[in-house]
Amino acid sequence: MTDIGKREDGVGRDSREHTERVAHALPVAVVTPVYNRAELLARALEGVAEQQRPPAEVIVVDDCSTDD
């Protein structure tokens, strides 16, 4: 039998919550490579914008696409 908030391996909930808080404090960058997929770029960027935790920066790299 285990205590509430404790896992079988003895690691407590407080430790896990601390790790999650630290992870959410770190900035995140999203890099999106694009080559001839202009029709998908808006959808990809909308997906990034809809995330629960927005990135600190979004970088789109276009490798000389020939489409608009």
Backbone bond lengths (Angstrom), bond angles and torsions (degrees), N, CA, C in turn:
res aa  C-N    CA-C-N  psi(-1)  N-CA   C-N-CA  omega(-1)  CA-C   N-CA-C  phi
1 M - - - 1.455 - - 1.524 108.46 -
2 T 1.331 116.49 142.37 1.462 120.57 -178.88 1.514 110.30 -118.44
3 D 1.318 114.69 157.66 1.459 120.02 174.68 1.517 109.00 -75.84
4 I 1.325 116.50 152.23 1.455 120.74 175.82 1.524 108.25 -63.33
5 G 1.334 115.94 133.18 1.463 120.46 179.90 1.517 113.26 89.56
6 K 1.307 118.00 -1.50 1.469 122.00 178.66 1.524 108.80 -115.32
7 R 1.307 115.13 143.20 1.453 120.11 174.39 1.519 108.62 -93.11
8 E 1.309 115.75 166.82 1.463 120.73 179.57 1.524 111.88 -58.04
9 D 1.343 117.25 -32.43 1.465 119.61 -177.20 1.529 112.37 -82.34
10 G 1.322 118.02 2.79 1.460 121.21 175.47 1.516 114.84 89.65
11 V 1.324 117.53 -4.47 1.459 119.92 178.86 1.518 108.11 -77.64
12 G 1.313 116.48 125.56 1.454 120.78 -175.66 1.510 113.86 -83.72
13 R 1.309 114.71 163.24 1.452 121.62 178.84 1.517 110.98 -63.07
14 D 1.331 117.95 -36.11 1.461 120.85 -179.06 1.519 111.37 -58.92
15 S 1.310 117.47 -39.69 1.461 121.91 178.88 1.523 110.58 -62.85
16 R 1.312 116.99 -44.60 1.462 121.91 -179.76 1.526 110.35 -65.50
17 E 1.323 117.50 -43.18 1.462 121.12 179.35 1.520 111.03 -63.63
18 H 1.325 117.48 -38.75 1.466 121.06 177.56 1.528 110.01 -62.19
19 T 1.316 117.33 -44.36 1.461 121.52 179.39 1.521 110.57 -61.03
20 E 1.317 117.81 -42.15 1.461 121.41 179.13 1.524 111.32 -65.16
21 R 1.340 117.66 -39.74 1.467 120.48 178.13 1.517 110.83 -63.91
22 V 1.315 117.46 -43.70 1.465 121.31 179.79 1.523 110.03 -63.80
23 A 1.315 117.44 -43.62 1.460 121.08 -179.92 1.521 111.28 -61.81
24 H 1.332 118.14 -38.22 1.459 120.86 179.65 1.527 112.15 -73.61
25 A 1.311 117.95 -17.94 1.459 120.93 179.80 1.525 111.88 -81.20
26 L 1.321 117.66 -18.60 1.459 121.23 -177.93 1.525 110.45 -79.47
27 P 1.345 117.35 137.48 1.463 119.67 178.08 1.529 110.89 -71.46
28 V 1.322 115.34 148.48 1.458 121.49 -179.88 1.520 108.57 -125.08
29 A 1.332 116.23 136.58 1.460 121.66 174.03 1.522 108.05 -112.84
30 V 1.323 116.27 143.24 1.461 121.72 176.21 1.520 107.40 -112.88
31 V 1.333 116.43 126.57 1.461 122.25 177.11 1.523 107.31 -113.52
32 T 1.340 115.97 124.64 1.458 121.27 -179.41 1.518 109.45 -119.57
33 P 1.331 118.20 107.88 1.464 120.07 175.23 1.527 109.59 -78.29
34 V 1.333 116.42 141.66 1.457 120.99 -178.00 1.524 109.16 -135.50
35 Y 1.326 115.66 135.15 1.461 120.87 172.01 1.522 107.90 -147.85
36 N 1.325 115.27 110.00 1.464 122.86 178.69 1.532 113.26 53.52
37 R 1.303 116.98 44.37 1.464 122.06 176.88 1.524 110.91 -137.70
38 A 1.315 116.77 44.17 1.465 121.08 -178.38 1.526 111.52 -56.19
39 E 1.343 116.83 -34.23 1.465 120.00 -177.36 1.529 112.52 -68.60
40 L 1.320 117.69 -18.15 1.468 120.80 179.82 1.528 113.60 -100.38
41 L 1.321 117.06 -13.79 1.464 120.31 -174.20 1.531 112.28 -63.65
42 A 1.321 117.91 -46.07 1.469 120.53 -179.23 1.528 110.49 -59.28
43 R 1.319 116.95 -42.23 1.469 120.76 179.61 1.529 111.36 -64.67
44 A 1.327 116.18 -39.97 1.468 119.80 178.75 1.527 110.85 -64.34
45 L 1.321 116.95 -43.35 1.467 120.60 -179.39 1.528 111.52 -69.18
46 E 1.327 117.27 -34.34 1.466 120.16 174.95 1.528 110.36 -62.74
47 G 1.319 116.32 -39.25 1.461 120.62 177.58 1.516 111.82 -61.85
48 V 1.317 116.11 -39.50 1.468 120.53 177.33 1.527 109.69 -65.07
49 A 1.333 116.77 -44.56 1.465 121.35 -177.85 1.529 112.22 -65.36
50 E 1.320 117.43 -26.84 1.466 121.30 -177.73 1.527 113.70 -83.82
51 Q 1.297 117.79 -3.22 1.463 120.21 -178.79 1.524 110.79 -65.30
52 Q 1.304 115.93 150.46 1.463 121.44 -179.79 1.523 110.58 -63.01
53 R 1.299 116.92 -34.75 1.463 122.15 179.34 1.522 108.33 -118.34
54 P 1.333 118.29 103.82 1.462 119.91 -177.11 1.527 111.51 -67.48
55 P 1.321 117.07 147.57 1.460 120.26 179.31 1.523 111.52 -72.68
56 A 1.331 115.58 157.60 1.462 120.90 176.63 1.521 110.23 -70.79
57 E 1.334 116.50 -30.47 1.460 120.85 177.59 1.518 109.84 -153.20
58 V 1.334 114.57 154.05 1.459 121.99 176.04 1.518 106.65 -125.64
59 I 1.318 116.41 125.28 1.462 122.04 -178.78 1.524 107.59 -117.84
60 V 1.333 116.49 123.89 1.460 121.81 176.11 1.518 107.07 -109.43
61 V 1.328 116.27 123.90 1.458 121.91 -178.38 1.521 108.04 -111.64
62 D 1.337 116.32 116.22 1.461 121.94 179.58 1.525 108.61 -103.28
63 D 1.325 116.47 124.77 1.462 122.00 -177.23 1.528 110.82 -97.58
64 C 1.326 115.77 62.26 1.479 122.44 176.46 1.525 112.79 59.29
65 S 1.308 116.24 47.66 1.461 120.31 178.17 1.517 110.54 -60.75
66 T 1.334 115.83 152.21 1.461 120.32 177.53 1.522 111.73 -104.40
67 D 1.339 117.64 -6.27 1.462 120.09 176.93 1.527 109.24 -91.56
68 D 1.312 115.77 170.08 1.466 119.27 179.84 1.486 108.09 -94.17
